[in-house]
Amino acid sequence: MSGDRELDVVVFGATGFVGRLVAGYLAGHAPGEVRIGLAGRSERRLADIRAGLGGATSAWPMLLADSADPVSVAALARAARVVVSTVGPYRAQGLGLVEACAAAGTHYADLTGEVLFIRDSIDRCNDVAAGSGARIVHCCGFDSVPSDLGVLMLHQAACTDNAGDLQDTTLVVTALRGGISGGTLASLMGQQDEMRASAERRRVVEDPYGLSPDRAAEPDLGDERDLAWVRYDGDLRMWTGPFVMAGLNTRVVRRSNALQGWAYGRRFRYREVTGFGAGPAAPLLAGAASTALKAAEAGLAFGPSRAMLGPLLPAPGQGPSEKTRRTGFFRMQIHTCTSAGARYLGTIEARGDPGYAATAVMLGETALCLALDRDQLPDGAGVLTPATAMGAALAARLRSAGHILATRQITQ
Ligand SMILES: NC(=O)c1ccc[n+]([C@@H]2O[C@H](COP(=O)([O-])OP(=O)(O)OC[C@H]3O[C@@H](n4cnc5c(N)ncnc54)[C@H](OP(=O)(O)O)[C@@H]3O)[C@@H](O)[C@H]2O)c1
């Protein structure tokens, strides 16, 4: 890893909706000695963003790069020790930068929620990054940091107690309030289009181990499909429904397990659901929320319904209002049972719109963690996950930033 770079951290996509928030977070929270730059394809828009950040950021360099121009992307990758990218949809815009960072030995982090992009990144960049020492870390926002760090913490608690391997493990979203941006919708629709055009690509997305480093070595634990509809869960003693990000987060967590030599366990069964409680209204609530989710997915899947919904939805560059970002929140629990019969409960919570305010904290702290915490990071390079690239170091940073990440053993 080169220490002679012009900058420590560059935010690529600083003119976009979430890029602006990440730049704003770094402006307010990065230690003064961290050398930060803003990158994008328009000097004028970058200058406007930088002027809006105010204070010492007026000295932050601006770097011009267009993802369609490999020479500019390669120069960007060589300019900094860490590049964080919010230029999406990533499948269309992102692979060139990952390749450039892998080749240059530059750490890279992003906010992608696109399984197909991550699969391509693994297949094309893992070995090069492993050789150069670069940590390529996808999914460093609400998807999939809480899931990935939450399960890692449970594993570490079980190890400390000598309580055996993790087995049945379920993340339950118990409360969530927030909005969505145009860039996220564009990324979602891009993956839907690719799945419709290719049965092979659809199989990758639907495979519970679609992001595995070694698919043939994964255990056969029976049906591990994500929950598709409302169900009363006897173990959790509550009504549950699908969670919109389960199809990504579960793959990331299973990849973390495999990258650590299946340290969580070979019988680690992981799922994510939304919890609706056990009261009399719970099945109705679960049914209504699950119907709304299916309707939104179907509405975004096809051209005619997209065209009808278009005027109602945010365009690229737009996203939740300041009030929505400020008043949003999420709360999650992770329940696990170990091979020795011990039970643990993980709690992960944060204030602020999960996908935007809380995500800006997660990606901002990821950038600082990769740039500053070198001695505390787990060994490894290549296409990693938040848990395997940063693990406890990122969890400590997020706690300092006000996020709750806790575990406790429960007795029954
Ligand atoms: N996982 C999570 O929790 C989470 C949360 C939020 C967002 N996201 C993801 O983050 C991504 C960005 O979302 P967003 O809402 O911020 O999108 P956005 O507002 O549309 O921003 C996209 C950014 O990409 C830049 N860009 C587009 N094409 C480019 C090119 N050819 N070269 C260089 N830059 C280019 C845009 O620059 P211009 O200003 O020049 O157009 C803009 O800065 C999406 O993929 C979204 O799904 C994930």
The ligand as a MOL file (V3000), in Angstrom:
LIG
                    3D

  0  0  0     0  0            999 V3000
M  V30 BEGIN CTAB
M  V30 COUNTS 48 52 0 0 0
M  V30 BEGIN ATOM
M  V30 1 N -26.5480 0.8950 0.1810 0
M  V30 2 C -27.0850 1.9720 0.6740 0
M  V30 3 O -27.3800 1.9980 1.8280 0
M  V30 4 C -27.2820 3.1360 -0.2620 0
M  V30 5 C -27.8050 4.3300 0.2000 0
M  V30 6 C -27.9120 5.3960 -0.6850 0
M  V30 7 C -27.4840 5.2710 -2.0050 0
M  V30 8 N -26.9810 4.0840 -2.4270 0 CHG=1
M  V30 9 C -26.4650 3.9150 -3.8040 0
M  V30 10 O -25.5590 4.9650 -4.0830 0
M  V30 11 C -25.5910 5.2850 -5.4610 0
M  V30 12 C -25.7460 6.8010 -5.6170 0
M  V30 13 O -27.0430 7.1710 -5.1700 0
M  V30 14 P -27.4970 8.6940 -5.2740 0
M  V30 15 O -28.8920 8.7510 -4.8430 0
M  V30 16 O -26.4890 9.5490 -4.6190 0 CHG=-1
M  V30 17 O -27.4040 8.9180 -6.8750 0
M  V30 18 P -27.2910 10.2840 -7.6690 0
M  V30 19 O -27.7900 11.4260 -6.8650 0
M  V30 20 O -27.8960 10.0270 -9.0090 0
M  V30 21 O -25.6990 10.5050 -7.8380 0
M  V30 22 C -24.9580 9.8060 -8.7840 0
M  V30 23 C -23.5640 10.4040 -8.8490 0
M  V30 24 O -22.8580 9.7130 -9.8850 0
M  V30 25 C -22.2330 10.6880 -10.7240 0
M  V30 26 N -22.0560 10.1650 -12.0720 0
M  V30 27 C -22.9800 9.6520 -12.8990 0
M  V30 28 N -22.3950 9.2760 -14.0510 0
M  V30 29 C -21.0840 9.5600 -13.9310 0
M  V30 30 C -19.9550 9.3990 -14.7760 0
M  V30 31 N -20.0670 8.8850 -16.0140 0
M  V30 32 N -18.7470 9.7760 -14.3160 0
M  V30 33 C -18.5900 10.3120 -13.0870 0
M  V30 34 N -19.6400 10.5100 -12.2380 0
M  V30 35 C -20.8520 10.1290 -12.6730 0
M  V30 36 C -23.1770 11.8740 -10.7210 0
M  V30 37 O -22.4700 13.0160 -11.1480 0
M  V30 38 P -23.1920 14.2840 -11.8320 0
M  V30 39 O -23.5630 15.1980 -10.6920 0
M  V30 40 O -22.1170 14.8440 -12.7070 0
M  V30 41 O -24.3840 13.7860 -12.5900 0
M  V30 42 C -23.5120 11.8870 -9.2250 0
M  V30 43 O -22.4580 12.5160 -8.5240 0
M  V30 44 C -26.7340 4.4620 -6.0640 0
M  V30 45 O -26.2010 3.3430 -6.7290 0
M  V30 46 C -27.5410 4.0280 -4.8660 0
M  V30 47 O -28.2020 2.8050 -5.0540 0
M  V30 48 C -26.8860 3.0280 -1.5870 0
M  V30 END ATOM
M  V30 BEGIN BOND
M  V30 1 1 1 2
M  V30 2 2 2 3
M  V30 3 1 2 4
M  V30 4 1 4 5
M  V30 5 2 4 48
M  V30 6 2 5 6
M  V30 7 1 6 7
M  V30 8 2 7 8
M  V30 9 1 8 9
M  V30 10 1 8 48
M  V30 11 1 9 10
M  V30 12 1 9 46
M  V30 13 1 10 11
M  V30 14 1 11 12
M  V30 15 1 11 44
M  V30 16 1 12 13
M  V30 17 1 13 14
M  V30 18 2 14 15
M  V30 19 1 14 16
M  V30 20 1 14 17
M  V30 21 1 17 18
M  V30 22 2 18 19
M  V30 23 1 18 20
M  V30 24 1 18 21
M  V30 25 1 21 22
M  V30 26 1 22 23
M  V30 27 1 23 24
M  V30 28 1 23 42
M  V30 29 1 24 25
M  V30 30 1 25 26
M  V30 31 1 25 36
M  V30 32 1 26 27
M  V30 33 1 26 35
M  V30 34 2 27 28
M  V30 35 1 28 29
M  V30 36 1 29 30
M  V30 37 2 29 35
M  V30 38 1 30 31
M  V30 39 2 30 32
M  V30 40 1 32 33
M  V30 41 2 33 34
M  V30 42 1 34 35
M  V30 43 1 36 37
M  V30 44 1 36 42
M  V30 45 1 37 38
M  V30 46 2 38 39
M  V30 47 1 38 40
M  V30 48 1 38 41
M  V30 49 1 42 43
M  V30 50 1 44 45
M  V30 51 1 44 46
M  V30 52 1 46 47
M  V30 END BOND
M  V30 END CTAB
M  END
